[in-house]
Amino acid sequence: MFNQELVLKQRAEILHALCSSGSTEHLERVLDILLSQGELIWEEYQSIQVQGRALYTNVRQLLDLVYTKGEDTCEFFLAAVKQVLPEAQGAGITFSGCCSNLEKTGESQCTSIQTLLTQRASLVTKIRACIDGALEALVESGHFTSADCDEVLLPIHTPSQKARRLLDHVRSKGESAAKVLLHYIHESESSLNQEKWTLSKEFSKYRKKLSSSVSAQSCFLSSYGGTSHMPLDEIYTEGQLELANGCADLSGALDLDNIVSAAGTVNDEADTVLVSGEAGSGKSTLLQRLHLLWARGVALKGFLLLFPFSCRRLNSEQRELSVQELLFQHCCWPDKEQEEIFQFILDHPHLILFSFDGLDELKQGFSDEHRVCCPTQRAPVHILLFNLLQGSLMKGVRKVVTSRPDAVGPMLKKHLRKEVLLKGFSPSGIDCFVKKHHRDPTVAAKVLESLQMNTALLGLCHSPVLCWIVSECHKELLGCGEGSPQTITDVYLMILQHFLQHQSPLKSTVGLGWLQEHIKAVLHLGQLAFEGIGTSCYIFTDTDLETCYVTEKDICMGFLILSKDMSSTHSKRYEFLHVTIQCFFAALFIVLSNNTDRSTIHKLFELQNMKGTGLSSTWFMGCIPFSDQQGQGLEGESVIAETSNLQITATFVSGLLSQRHRNLWLHCCSSAVMEKKVRQVVKCLSKGMHKHFKSIPQPVEGEKKSMHAMPGFVWLIKCIYEMQECKIAKDAMSKLEVDHLKLTYCNIGPVECTALAYALQYLRKPVGLQLDYNSVGDVGVEQLLPCMHICNSLHLRNNNITDEGIRKLIAKGIQCDNFQKIALFNNKLTDACTLHFSLLLKTKQNFLSLRLGNNNITAEGAKQLAEGLKFNHSLRYLGLWGNKISDTGAEALASALEGSKTLVWLSLVGNGVGSAGAYALAKVIESSTSLEELWLTENCITKAGVECLIQALERNTHVKSVWLRNNDLSWEEVEEMTRYESRLIF
């Protein structure tokens, strides 16, 4: 009874894991597997997979069915769940005892229809990439009509759902249709295999050699210096991937294969996929994982060759190269038949994948001025790269590029096939990473407990690089008591202390003396980092190290590692563990060194507003004596210091000069110099904020004063937070006099939310805070709570917020008198959140606006909201468009809103509301003295329902409009109704 008991005891956890994404894909894949194994019969499958029914209900029914079927079915069920769920989502579920092999063996198939059922799981995977071809074969054979094809290809379905619908349709057409489909799949596989069989012996050898090379480079964690030679398999944790531009091709979370799939494509003619994410979000590790899975033949199976490049290392390439030389010299050299292998690449571009990691670290900005179309023509490497990305070179070859968002401008974006956003760890991802990092579960549990007690630190761990530092420094973290890290600077000081104290474990570096003992080494590394940041240099030669007096002992501290440079040079090259570590050491140098120019801090902060001016790196080099400029860059070409890295450096400078850390510097530099630098930073922050406030336009008469802040504003707020001095925050916020603060598309995650809450809590009067289209998530919501008292409205559209985030938000919001409006369109809310909103409506009799459009709220959720609406006498705006409340939900809401004296606007667009719902809403129109607009567009209301609305409108002249476009009405009925009532909008 072991597996049966596991299913019963973990029912809530399994339910949450299969439903938390809001997508049906995990459930459908589990059902596919159970069907394939014969653990479910077709009738049972259909009884669970009821269209239009809540996902939670379907999963509960499956759990009930699996449990009643007994031990064996429960074992297969747990194995299917384990196979289907991403590792982070399944982290809290015990699978021990379930079978590990789900392959069906020892059973021959009697008919093609039976094969469709017993091989369903694998067939879905095979078909989803060639649905159009399969449909064409079925139409040609006479088994499918165009109507059948349209039903399969409904745009609301994901590729996997379309594949399942195709299989179901084919089964209903009979044995001959099933044979046609299976024959088509077999032929498709055979044609690919035939192409592989025709590969030359030398090409096969080269492919094996390239695969081995890629595998060797990828099998150990390379980010953070591949510390402790940790196998990637043991530490890799999935980050949150999303399609850019609010694209909804996939209803669930993206996985690695989706990066190069058709999902989210915005330009079919382009070949370049951009994976963008902030520094430390895990871009390089994600690409490394992709490389490893390709080398093993597990992912990207459609690509015969994969060529990985690091833009950081391409910076070191001074020669002009052709594409052939670039591929073979920087990736893998063929032993024989170089020309034949390259010709195959040219002839079969769709079988080739290039990856370029860290486009933001390339010294030259993207340009399409220099065109190169011939793959044998030599050109500077950056020009080759730009032509590859825009398709002038190697058209048809798929390219995957990683970069920070602010480094990719409109000129490159027009050449993108699609953009995928990497948004760091989810809360379950943090949990999974810490457990993987610490094999001792006791230590992992203590670290996670420490994070839960420190929400600011938990917010920082949303960033994988910070999560790694916190995990690496667990002894320092667990031993710091009330001095637990609060800021990014705190975390990096912790890793500095961790590395330095490991250099002298036998010495008693107690108190604050740990830095003083190693100050010379810190300054040497700081100078190297400082000069590198100023010239966009991230890889250093022995000569560079000698110039900055970096010794072998300094290297052994662990912050510098050997660079994996695959170019032809044999000299050693070094790089910092991570670019943020380099920024941190540059900041240490600015704070601790007496050799920097007095204008360094001003120039560092002012560069934020000087991007794109062609400013030469000589301004930065003028700050300190530096004898060797390394000959970087092409002659006559200016090298622009990267704005994003300078911002990170400035953020660290702010944190290092905070009052909390000044005791560290007492024996390292004079207090007078330190105070002067503090004043410089405060002045820069004040000046920067003033520029933003000065740009606020005067409001139009009758409208509120609004500020649409730019990402640079968020950066300054982060600097203020790092200083952790309330006086600075108060002074800055005292000058911000707006009614509405708009921060949309500003890459705001939990880290930024912490900083915003710290600063905004000091505003003098309430403000509307708009954070639409960011990455706030549940962790970010929790970080915003300290400033809730000053927010009269909160807009959080498209932010991956779930019911758990809402629970905490509403618990705080109920206590805040100013909080009156909330908008949460396009998140991951379900019926569970409506319990909290119902309590909010009952409790706050000054609450004005509740907008929950395009979530996953059903009739049950609408009923729960109705319970709160019955006791509320203040709500003016209620928006529930794009949910699934149906007639039942509409009737519940209407019953609660009858006789309302405050509701002005109600939207139930796209909710499956029919005439029964319209009849109930007609009573609201008839009885309400305040309602002005009712939106019922895109429902299924018939003529009878509209007639009820007309009768109600005859008794209420206060209502201005009822919107009814795209309902179940003929043109004749629409014309007839319009003549009766002009306030009906069709």
CORSULCOR-V641886 format. One record per backbone hydrogen bond with DSSP energy under -0.5 kcal/mol. NH is the residue of the N-H (numbers start at 1). CO is the residue of the C=O. Records with the same first field share a line. If there is no record, write none. Layout:
NH->CO, CO
This chain:
5->1
6->2
7->3
8->4
9->5
10->6
11->8
14->10
15->11
16->12
17->13
18->14
19->15
20->16
22->19
28->24
29->25
30->26
31->27
32->28
33->29
34->30
35->31
36->32
37->33
38->35
39->34
40->34
45->41
46->42
47->43
48->44, 45
49->45
50->48
51->49
53->50
58->54
59->55
60->56
61->57
62->58
63->59
64->60
65->61
66->62
67->63
68->64
69->65
70->66, 67
74->70
75->71
76->72
77->73
78->74
79->75
80->76
81->77
82->78
83->79
84->80
85->81
90->86
91->88
93->90
95->93
98->95
102->100
115->111
116->112
117->113
118->114
119->115
120->117
121->32
123->119
124->120
125->121
126->122
127->123
128->124
130->127
134->130
135->131
136->132
137->133
138->134
139->135
140->136
141->137
142->139
143->138
144->138
149->145
150->146
151->147
152->148
153->149
154->151
157->154
162->158
163->159
164->160
165->161
166->162
167->163
168->164
169->165
170->166
171->167
172->168
173->169, 170
174->170, 171
178->174
179->175
180->176
181->177
182->178
183->179
184->180
185->181
186->182
187->183
188->184
189->185
190->186
191->187
192->188
193->189
194->190
195->191
196->192
197->193
198->194
199->196
204->200
205->201
206->202
207->203
208->204
209->205
210->206
211->207
212->208
213->209
214->210
215->211
216->212
217->213
218->214
219->215
221->230
224->577
225->222, 577
226->223
227->224
229->226
230->227
232->219
234->231
235->231, 232
236->232
240->424
241->239
242->421
244->419
246->243
247->244
254->241
258->255
259->256
260->257
265->262
266->417
267->417
270->267
272->415
273->399
274->272, 418
275->273, 401
276->274, 420
277->403
281->278
286->282
287->283
288->284
289->285
290->286
291->287
292->288
293->289
294->290
295->291
296->292
297->294
298->293
299->293
303->300
304->302, 351
305->351
307->353
308->306
309->355
311->309, 357
312->357
314->310
315->311
316->313
317->314
318->316
321->379
323->375
324->375
326->322
327->323
328->324
329->325
330->325, 326
331->327
332->327
341->337
342->338
343->339
344->340
345->341
346->342
347->343
348->344
349->346
351->348
352->349
353->305
354->398
355->307
356->400
357->309
359->402
361->358
362->359
371->369
375->373
377->374
379->321
381->319
383->380
384->380
385->381
386->382
387->383
388->384
389->385
390->386
391->387, 388
392->387
393->387
397->394
398->352
399->271
400->354
401->273
402->356
403->275
407->404
408->405
409->407
412->409
413->409
414->410
415->412
416->413
417->272
418->272
420->274
421->242
422->276
423->240, 421
425->462
430->426
431->427
432->428
433->429
434->430
435->431
436->432
437->433
438->434
439->437
441->439
444->440
445->441
446->442
447->443
448->444
449->445
450->446
451->447
452->448
453->449
454->450, 451
458->454
459->455
460->456
461->457
462->459
463->460
464->462
465->280
466->463
467->463
468->464
469->465
470->466
471->467
472->468
473->469
474->471
477->473
478->474
479->475
480->477
483->480
484->481
491->487
492->488
493->489
494->490
495->491
496->492
497->493
498->494
499->495
500->496
501->497
502->498
503->499, 500
504->500
505->502
507->504
509->507
510->508
513->510
515->512
516->512
517->513
518->515
519->516
522->518
523->519
524->520
525->521
526->522
527->523
528->524
529->525
530->526
531->527
532->528
533->529
534->530
535->531, 532
536->533
537->532
538->536
540->574
542->572
545->541
546->542
547->543
548->544
549->546
550->545
551->549
555->551
556->552
557->554
558->555
561->575
563->573
565->563
566->564
574->540
575->561
577->559
581->578
582->578
583->579
584->580
585->581
586->582
587->583
588->584
589->585
590->586
591->587
592->588
593->589
597->623
600->597
603->599
604->600
605->601
606->602
607->603
608->605
609->606
610->607
613->610
617->639
619->616
620->617
621->617
622->618
623->620
624->621
629->627
632->629
637->634
638->636
640->363, 638
641->639
646->642
647->643
648->644
649->645
650->646
651->647
652->648
653->649
654->650
655->651
656->652
657->653
658->655
659->723
661->658
662->658, 659
664->661
665->661, 662
666->663
668->665
669->665
674->670
675->671
676->672
677->673
678->674
679->675
680->676
681->677
682->678
683->679
684->680
685->681
686->682
687->683
688->684
689->685
690->686
691->687
692->688
693->689
694->690
695->691, 692
696->693
703->700
707->740
709->707, 742
713->710
714->710
715->711
716->712
717->713
718->714
719->715
720->716
721->717
722->718
723->719
724->720, 721
725->720
726->724
728->725
729->725
730->726
731->727
732->728
733->729
734->730
735->731, 732
736->733
737->735
738->736
739->705
740->705
741->768
742->707, 740
743->741, 770
745->772
746->743
749->747
753->749
754->750
755->751
756->752
757->753
758->754
759->755
760->756
761->757
762->759
763->760
767->790
768->739
769->767, 793
770->741, 768
771->769, 795
773->797
774->797, 798
775->748
777->799
778->800
780->776
781->777
782->778
783->779
784->780
785->781, 782
786->783
787->784
788->785
790->787
791->788
792->767, 790
793->767
794->821
795->769
796->794, 823
798->825
803->828
806->802
807->803
808->804
809->805
810->806
811->807
812->808
813->809
814->810
815->812
816->813
817->815
819->816
820->792
821->792
822->849
823->794
824->851
826->853
827->824
828->801
831->856
833->830
834->830, 831
835->831, 832
836->833
837->833
838->834
839->835
840->836
841->837
842->838
843->839
844->840
845->843
847->844
848->820
849->820
850->877
851->822
852->879
854->881
856->829
859->884
862->858
863->859
864->860
865->861
866->862
867->863
868->864, 865
869->865
870->866
871->868
872->869
876->848
877->848
878->905
879->850
880->878, 907
882->909
883->880
884->857
886->911
887->912
889->885
890->886
891->887
892->888
893->889
894->890
895->891
896->892
897->893
898->894
900->897
904->876
905->876
906->933
907->878
908->935
910->937
911->908
918->914
919->915
920->916
921->917
922->918
923->919, 920
924->920
925->921
926->922
927->923
928->924
929->900
930->900
932->904
933->904
934->961
935->906
936->934, 963
938->965
940->913
946->942
947->943
948->944
949->945
950->946
951->947
952->948
953->949
954->950
955->952
956->953
960->932
961->932
962->983
963->934
964->985
968->941
969->967
974->970
975->971
976->972
977->973
978->974
979->975
980->976
981->977
984->981
985->962, 983
986->984
